[in-house]
Amino acid sequence: MSRSRQPPLVTGISPNEGIPWTKVTIRGENLGAEPADLIGLTICGHNCLLTAEWMSTSKIVCRVGQAKNDKGDIIVTTKSGGKGTSTVSFKLLRPEKIGILDQSAVWVDEMNYYDMRTDRNKGIPPLSLRPANPLGIEIEKGKFPQKDLEMLFPGMSADFTSENFSAAWYLIENHSNASFEQLKMAVTHLKRQANKKSEGSLACVKGGLSTFFEAQDALSAIHQKLEADGTEKVEGSMTQKLENVLNRASNTADTLFQEVLGRKDKADSTRNALNVLQRFKLLFNLPLNIERNIQKGDYDVVINDYEKAKSLFGKTEVQVFKKYYAEVETRIEALRELLLDKLLETPSTLHDQKRYIRYLSDLHAPGDPAWQCIGAQHRWILQLMHSCREGCVRDLKGPPGLHSATLDLDGDVRASVPGHLGQTASLKRGSSFQPGRDDAWRYQTPHRVAFVEKLTKLVLSQLPNFWKLWISYVNGSLFSETAEKSGHIERSKNVRQRQNDFKKMIQEVMHCLVKLLRGALLPLSDAEGGGRQCRGWEVKAELSGQGLAHAIQTLRLTYESLTALEIPNDLLQTIQDLILDLRVRCVVVTLQHTAEEVKRLAEKEDWVVDSEGLTSLPCQFERCVVHSLQSLRDVLECKPGEASVFQQPKTQEEVCQLSVNIMQVFIYCLEQLSTKPDADVDTAHLSVDVSSPDLFGSIHEDFSLTSEQRLLIVLSNCCYLERHTFRNIAEHFEKHNFQGVEKITQVSMASLKELDQRLFENYIELKADPIVGSLEPGIYAGYFDWKDCLPPTGFLRPGHGVLWHPIASASHRNRCQSRELHL
């Protein structure tokens, strides 16, 4: 009991500064045993007891009033302890007065203002619309989980303002530790509060009862006087006189104050108009702000202002607001058209396209602007591709020298000749062999190859953004969150149709690309098929193997780049088919070109004979073929997803026939060299190996080749071809996965053996004719008959002793028999 009689002590206040009517929490000791014990509370000298709410002996909540002092103590007075003291102070801030027409950077609460005339707070109650502690006892939050309470009281609430209020839930949640005595005090507090509300109007009547009686007596006296005055019919009744006086007073007042009242009404109207303009200046200034922001490119600001105006005035019935909102809609419609034009404008970056699509989506543009952008981009890519072709064709028909960029295609193509050939003596002296294409590996880029590079570069620069735009359209990232939610259902209905349409767009781009490339690289085949893409290209001369190989490499890189975009393989199959056709054509053209080079090898025969009786011609032939096959190494190699060049039987047969043709062309060259007239033999640089003086002694004497010597050299080369060169070439064919190598070898060997047999017969005939001519008279002198002699068997090749051949004997026998018949 002694502790409760001690004076109150305030030890803290939160916040410790603020403007008038700031809600503060006061903490301290001995602040009252109950709400009725609190009889006084001043902050900075202002009485705040009216707004005070006693929470506990250590806590009071109130609002600071309009105090005179800027800083002061907090003094609490109780019945039990008397006037207290404070160890803290509160600082009162003086806010600036804001008039009705003044501009403010913060929101001014017009619903809760302080009336200085009545010193009362108008509007909502000082603390809140509902009491924080309706029971008047200290609140102690229980430790019961919220989920358990919800399960215990399903469909109920602890909020006493709710229709489903549960008193048991409220007591368990806020007063679970309260004693029975405290609950009795709470009941008493509730009854007292209820009595105050019910007796409020009645108490007001009781307090002013005498006033009501006096007013009643005055009204009765006036009524009696008026009735008594009415009995006198002089100048009318008193009521009539009073009415006349009041009318004259009214007319006189109107005359006196009509101008003043008129000005007041005009000022009130102006003030009201200014107030409306100030309050709704967003709408009134919006049309002009929209035009200014559009000129500056601040589309985000325009969209935000439009959304705000739409939410406030979209369904208004006020004519002025409807008129200005219609102006806003007109400006927004013009903005939609402007953004759509910018969206469909080409060229444009992916970032700008996404930005414009989001703007149009936020503005609720009709239709599907994103799909319109995809269609415009598709048409733009096709237009660029055709323009690229037309430009290259126009440059091709223009003056020469427009495309002089030099390509270096050396790379891995110029491979060295195999080592087993390098060990031979002929290759040691093969430095005299100079290819006919000294600068063949550094050449000016053909127009068609340059067109392939330019066209594929164009596609790779446009198609990735086109594909990313479609992916963004499918997953909805092109649209803002609001627009995506509102349009998700509509887009999902047409998503399958959109996918089919976009697939057709990609297919059209791929087909156009392949047709343009096929018309440039394979003009002859495309022209035979009736295609129009070959028009304008020079179809008289086909591209070389090097140009086709370079185009194949470019297309492979293009295919890899498109595959990295995760474009389905079925949409890129046309590119794979074109690559396969180009690979086949490159192999065919290279083999045909090799045959032409082999045909020109006969012009490079220098008849320089080494110690083995060979010239450099077989090595030149082998080197030419090997070099050609190595140039096809990358073309024949199958990249991921590619088919073999030799998968078609028709291709296998054609390549096999071209390979056999190369062999036969060289065999024909050897045959032509063996029958070359003496006058056509170039002996200016002829050299002879001194290790064979008997065989080539005559060459050393007069530096001229006889027919027999040419035949022997060619026969020696044929023997080397059969034992080494053709076998080495067959190994290279197998190494490069050529089909039908066995057939190529068999046919080539058969043709070579046939030539060898034919040349050997010619050589024997040349050697046998002098001998037969000298022996012929003696043979017929003794009537020698060949029928009586055994035919000779076997023969020796040149340089191995006596030359004898059954064919030569048969030839001589036939000549002898014909001569006998003649005699």
Secondary structure, 3 states (H helix, E strand, C coil): CCCCCCCCEEEEEECCEECCCCEEEEEEECCCCCHHHEEEEEECCEECHHHCEEEECCEEEEECCCCCCCEEEEEEEECCCEECEECCEEEECCCCCCCCCCCCCCCCCCCCCEECCCCEECCCCCCCCCCCCCCCCCCECCCCCHHHHHHHCCCCECCCCCCCECHHHHHHHHECCCCHHHHHHHHHHHHHHHHHHHCHHHHHHHHCHHHHHHHHHHHHHHHHHHHHHHCCCCCCCHHHHHHHHHHHHHHHHHHHHHHHHHHHHHHHHHHHHHHHHHHCHHHHHHHHHHHHHHHHCCHHHHHHHHHHHHHHHCCCCCHHHHHHHHHHHHHHHHHHHHHHHHHHCCCCCHHHHHHHHHHHHHCCCCCCHHHHHHHHHHHHHHHHHHHHHHHHHHHHHCCCCCCCCEEECCCCCCCCCCHHHHCCHHHHCHHHCCCCCCCCCEEECCHHHHHHHHHHHHHHHHHHHHHHHHHHHHHCCCCCHHHHHHHHHHHHHCHHHHHHHHHHHHHHHHHHHHHHHHHHHCHHHHHHCCCCCCCCCCCCCCCCHHHHHHHHHHHHHHHHHHHHCCCCHHHCHHHHHHHHHHHHHHHHHHHHHHHHHHHHHHHHCCCCCCCCCCCCHHHHHHHHHHHHHHHCHHHHCCCCCCCCCCCCHHHHHHHHHHHHHHHHHHHHHHHHHHCCCHHHCCCCCCCCCCCCCCCCHHHHHHCCCCHHHHHHHHHHHHHHHHHHHHHHHHHHHHHCCCCCHHHHHHHHHHHHHHHHHHHHHHHHHHHHHHHHHHHHHHHHHCCCCHHHCCCCCCCCCCCCCCCCCHHHHHHHHHHHHHHHHHC
